[in-house]
Amino acid sequence: MMIIVRIFPKGELDISWNKVLNNLEMMSNRYCTPLYLSQREEENFMSLIYDVKEVNSFGDILVKNIPSLLQPEKTRTITLLKPVFFPAPKGRAANLERYQVEIRTRSEEVQNIFNCILHLDYPIDAFPTYTAYSFGEEDILTSMLSTSRGRLKQFVRENLEPQKGIVTIEIGFINRSQRVAPTEMWKKYRESRYAFKPTAENEEYDFLESATLPKRESETSSFW
């Protein structure tokens, strides 16, 4: 499974960010590998995303290692189950920005909406990099790339809003992401979880290496 640890620093976020990068060995163990760091622009926390193969082994990292190193104000965890990654369309738009799309649904429709996300026909300027069931405030969390927030909002309104069972959708701009997993491990991790294999119309794609993540004016978008 994937686990997101949201770390709320007492002081400057950049200080905690750099401490993680400089102490990755302390942040990992045999069964828990940090995959990447990200920051959602409008929130005062950073997210450290893990691949966790054995849940109990994650306990020491969460309650000992992270507090010892970072001394945060607080942490919050989100468990992502059945993460699915996506190859990217060939001819995709340039200057892509990364967004986090949080979806809440009625419980009886979670699986149907998840399957809808897997099988939508995505354009070259708004497409997912991964999606997963989420044990947190939302039911499904999807990472998407798009040329702008406005373009992504349009796509969501036209393709997700009409789906039966949608309660709320929120879009957050990810202004910074950095892979911390070893290159080959990260490549195999994505490829083993692809929704479908790369074809003539799409190709293997590392969204952490390729997405452009410029600084922008803060904005929060909620559809409902």
N, C-alpha and C positions, 0 to 999 in steps of 0.2 A: 504494500500500500504506500501511498504518498501521505506525508503529514506536513502540514504547514504550521510553523511556529511563528506567530506574530509577536515581535519583540518591541515593547514600548520603552524607549530609553529614558532615564532620568535627565540626561543632558543632551548634548549634540548627537543627532542620529549618525552623522558621519564618523564620529569616534567609535561608536559601537560597530558600525559597518566595517571599518578597518580592523578592529580587533578580531572580528570573525574571520576576515580574510587572512590575517596573520597567525591565526590559531586554529586552523581547520582540523588538525589532528585531535585537539581537545574537544572539538565539536562532533566527532564521529567515533564509531567503534566498528567491530566486525560486522554487526547486523544493521547499522544505521549510517547511511552515506548522505552527506549534504549534496544536493544537486545544484541549486542556484539560490542566489539572493535577489530579492526584488523590493522595490519601493513604490507604493501607490501614492501619487503626488499629493492628493488632498488629505492624506492621513499621516499622523505622526507616529508611524511604526514602520519597521522593516519586516519582511517575511523571509524566513529561512526554510526552504522546501527540502524535505528528506525523502529518500527511499528507505523504508523500514521493513525489514524482513522478519523481525521478531519484536513484538510490541513491548514486552517487559524490559528488553535491553535498552529501550528508548528512555526509560524512567530516569536513569542516572544523568543522561544528557539534559533532560528537561529540568530536573529538580536540583541537580548539583553543578554540572558543568556550565550551563548557560548563566545561572545566577552568580556563580563564582567569577566567571570571566567578565560578564557585562554589567552585573548589578542593575538589572532593569527595574523600571517602575512596576511592570507586570508583564506576563506573557499570556497568550491565548493560543490554543491549538485547534486546528481544523483537520479532520481526517478525510482523505480523498480515497474512495474505493473505486476499483475497476477503471483506472485512468486509461484513456484512449488517445493516442496521438494521431496526427494527420500529416500526410505528405502535402506539399504546397503546390498550387496550380502553376504550371509553366506560363511564362508571360505575365507573371504577377506584377502589380503596380510597384513603382519605386517609392522610396521614402515612407515605408510602412511604420506605423506606430503600434504599440502594444497596449491592449486593453484587457481588463478583467471583467467578465460578464457573470454576475451573480443572479441566479434564477431560483425563485421560490414557487412551488407548485402545490396543488392539492395532492395529498399522498397517493391517491389511487391513479394519478396520471404521471407520476415521476418517471416510470420506465418508458412510457410512450413518448414523453417529451425528450428524454435522453436519446431514444432511438431516432427521433426526428432530427436532433442535432447531428447524429452520425450520418444521416442520409440526405441532408439538404444539398441542393445544388448551389455551391458557393461561387461567387464571382471572384475576379482576380484582385479586387480592391477591398474585400472584407471576407476573411476566412479564418477558421479556427486552427490553433496549433495543438491544443489538447482540451479534453473535457473529462469530467469525473463526477461521480456521485459525491456529495459533500455532507459530512456530519458537522454542521455548524449552524449559523444563522440562515444559510441558504441550503437548497436541496441539490442543486447542480452548479458547479463552477466550471466556466469555460474561459480559456485564454484565447483571445482573437487578435489578429492583425488587421489593420485598416489604414486607409490614407488619412482619415480624420474622424473625429468623434461624430460629426454630423453624418458622414457616410455610414458609419456603423449603426447609428441610431435609426437611420432610414432602413437599413437591412433588417434590423431587429423588429421594427414596427411591421414590416411587410411579411416577415417570415416566421417570427416567434410569437409575437403578440396574438395572432389569430389562433394559436394552438389551444385546444381545450385543456383547462386545468392550470393555466398560468395565473399566478397570484401577483408577483412583482418581478421586475427585472431592473437591476442597477448596473451601470457601466462606470468603471473607474479607470482612469488613465495611469499606466505604469510608466513612470518617467525614468526608471533606472532598473536594469537587470544585469546580473553578472553570473555566468556559470562558474561553479566551483568544483563540480565533479570532473574527474579525468576525462579527457576528450573521447577516448575509445569506449569507456564505460557509458558515458552519456549517449553516444551514438547507438550502441547496442540496446540501451534502455528504451530509447524512443522506437527503434525499429521493431523490437519485440512486442510493442503495444500498438502498432499501427492499426487503424480502422480498416485500411486496405493497403495493398502493396503499391509502391510507385508504378505508374504506367506512362504511356506516351503523353498523357494529358497532365500528369503531375510528377513531382520528383521529391526525393528525400530532402529534408529542409531542417536546418538548425535555427530556430527562431531566436535563440539567445545570441547567436553569432551575427545574424543578418539584419535583425530589426533595427530601425533607426528610432532612438528614444530621446527626442529633443525636449528641452525644458519648455513648458507652456504655462499659460495662465490657468490657475486652478479652477476646476469646474466639476460639480457632481451632477450626474444625470440619473433620474429615476423616471420610469415610464408610468408607474401607477401610484 
